[in-house]
């Protein structure tokens, strides 16, 4: 969680209070003044919570602290919840090739079509996408299916065959998951 950052806008008192207990927090703290606001507006990094007392346009991930006074423990709890929401939102979707994968709803989509997938199908796509090299069937059995048996099984091949068929039927794409002698991979 070291990369999570709380940016406190124009409230030196809150910054000083949280700085005193920073060793007990799950996020880093910084403070900006009104004249530094344009630095946030141009920031590509979205892994921050922007704490302010009034809503500011064109700023992402704002946490508006308008119910003062507030107990310190409540403030920290609410900030932690906001960071959890931010992480959940960031981890909820991925772009893989020309497709958008929504991990929560288990869908894959392009600009016009949506296809529902099973949990294992999503897990397979995400696992294949993380690798820069083809993935062997045994590795998929172990890491996606948690199948540690030495018995011969065609579970992986069957699932990938069905997944490729679904993608081909919905998106007319038979090149999303490729098989080779070395294994399966996504291009």
C-alpha positions in Angstrom: 0.0 0.0 0.0 3.0 2.3 -0.1 2.0 3.6 -3.4 -1.3 4.9 -2.1 -1.3 8.6 -1.5 -3.5 11.0 0.4 -3.3 14.5 -1.0 -4.6 17.0 1.4 -5.7 20.2 -0.2 -5.4 23.5 1.5 -5.7 22.2 5.1 -2.4 22.4 6.9 -3.9 21.4 10.2 -5.2 18.0 8.9 -1.8 17.4 7.3 0.0 18.1 10.5 -2.3 15.9 12.5 -2.0 13.0 10.1 1.8 13.5 9.7 2.2 12.9 13.5 0.8 9.4 13.1 2.0 8.7 9.6 3.9 5.5 10.8 0.5 4.0 11.7 -1.2 4.8 8.4 -1.5 2.6 5.3 -0.9 5.5 2.9 1.5 8.3 2.2 0.5 11.9 2.9 1.2 15.1 1.1 -0.2 18.6 1.2 -0.8 21.1 -1.6 -1.9 24.7 -1.7 -4.3 26.5 -4.0 -1.5 27.6 -6.3 -0.4 24.0 -6.8 -3.8 22.6 -7.8 -2.9 22.4 -11.5 -0.3 19.8 -10.6 -3.1 17.4 -9.6 -5.2 18.2 -12.6 -2.4 17.1 -14.9 -1.5 14.0 -12.9 -1.7 10.7 -14.8 -1.4 8.6 -11.6 -4.9 7.9 -10.3 -3.7 6.0 -7.1 -4.5 8.9 -4.8 -7.3 10.3 -2.7 -7.7 14.0 -2.9 -9.0 15.3 0.5 -10.7 18.6 0.3 -13.4 20.5 2.1 -15.2 21.6 -1.0 -15.7 19.8 -4.4 -13.3 20.9 -7.0 -14.0 20.3 -10.7 -11.7 18.2 -12.9 -10.1 16.4 -9.9 -10.5 12.6 -9.7 -10.9 10.6 -6.5 -12.1 13.3 -4.2 -13.0 12.7 -0.6 -14.9 15.7 0.6 -14.5 16.3 4.3 -17.4 18.7 5.0 -18.7 17.3 8.3 -16.2 18.8 10.7 -15.4 18.2 13.4 -14.6 14.5 13.0 -12.9 12.1 15.3 -9.4 11.1 14.0 -10.2 7.4 14.1 -13.3 8.0 12.0 -11.4 10.0 9.5 -8.8 7.3 9.1 -11.5 4.6 8.8 -13.2 6.6 6.1 -10.0 7.2 4.2 -9.1 3.5 4.4 -12.5 2.6 3.0 -12.0 5.1 0.1 -8.6 3.5 -0.7 -10.2 0.1 -0.7 -12.9 1.4 -3.1 -10.2 2.9 -5.3 -8.2 -0.4 -5.4 -11.4 -2.3 -6.1 -12.3 0.0 -9.0 -8.7 -0.2 -10.4 -8.7 -4.0 -10.2 -12.2 -4.5 -11.6 -11.3 -4.1 -15.2 -8.5 -4.7 -17.7 -7.8 -4.0 -21.3 -6.5 -7.0 -23.0 -5.7 -6.6 -26.7 -8.7 -5.0 -28.3 -11.1 -6.2 -25.5 -12.3 -4.8 -22.2 -12.5 -7.4 -19.4 -14.8 -6.6 -16.5 -13.7 -8.9 -13.7 -16.7 -8.2 -11.5 -19.4 -8.9 -14.0 -17.2 -11.5 -15.8 -17.6 -10.0 -19.2 -15.4 -9.4 -22.2 -16.5 -6.7 -24.6 -15.4 -4.7 -27.6 -17.0 -1.4 -28.6 -20.3 -3.0 -29.6 -20.6 -6.5 -28.2 -20.5 -8.1 -24.7 -19.9 -11.7 -23.9 -20.5 -13.3 -20.5 -17.7 -15.6 -19.3 -17.3 -18.1 -16.5 -14.9 -17.5 -13.6 -12.4 -20.0 -15.0 -12.6 -18.4 -18.5 -11.8 -15.0 -17.0 -9.0 -16.5 -14.9 -7.5 -18.2 -17.9 -7.5 -15.0 -20.0 -6.0 -12.9 -17.2 -3.3 -15.6 -16.5 -2.4 -15.9 -20.2 -2.3 -12.2 -20.5 0.2 -11.8 -17.7 2.8 -13.9 -19.4 5.2 -12.8 -22.2 5.7 -16.4 -23.3 3.3 -19.2 -24.2 1.9 -21.1 -21.2 2.0 -24.9 -21.1 -1.1 -26.9 -20.3 0.5 -28.3 -17.1 1.1 -24.7 -15.8 -2.5 -23.7 -16.5 -3.7 -26.9 -14.7 -1.7 -26.0 -11.7 -2.1 -22.2 -11.5 -5.7 -21.7 -12.9 -7.4 -25.0 -12.0 -5.3 -25.8 -9.0 -5.0 -29.3 -10.4 -2.0 -31.0 -8.8 -2.7 -34.5 -10.0 -0.4 -36.4 -12.3 -3.4 -38.0 -14.0 -3.9 -37.2 -17.7 -6.8 -34.7 -18.1 -8.0 -32.6 -21.0 -9.8 -30.0 -18.8 -7.6 -27.1 -20.0 -7.8 -28.0 -23.6 -11.6 -28.4 -23.4 -12.1 -25.1 -21.6 -9.8 -23.2 -24.0 -11.5 -24.8 -27.0 -14.9 -23.6 -25.7 -13.6 -20.2 -24.8 -12.1 -19.7 -28.3 -15.3 -20.9 -29.9 -17.4 -18.4 -27.8 -15.0 -15.5 -28.7 -15.0 -16.5 -32.4 -18.8 -16.7 -32.5 -19.4 -13.4 -30.7 -16.5 -11.2 -32.0 -15.5 -13.1 -35.2 -12.0 -13.3 -33.8 -10.1 -16.6 -34.0 -6.8 -15.0 -33.2 -7.3 -13.9 -29.6 -6.0 -17.1 -27.9 -3.3 -18.8 -29.9 -2.0 -22.3 -29.4 1.4 -23.4 -30.4 3.8 -26.3 -29.5 5.0 -24.2 -26.6 1.5 -23.6 -25.2 -1.2 -21.0 -25.2 -0.8 -17.2 -25.4 -2.8 -14.1 -26.1 -1.8 -11.6 -28.8 
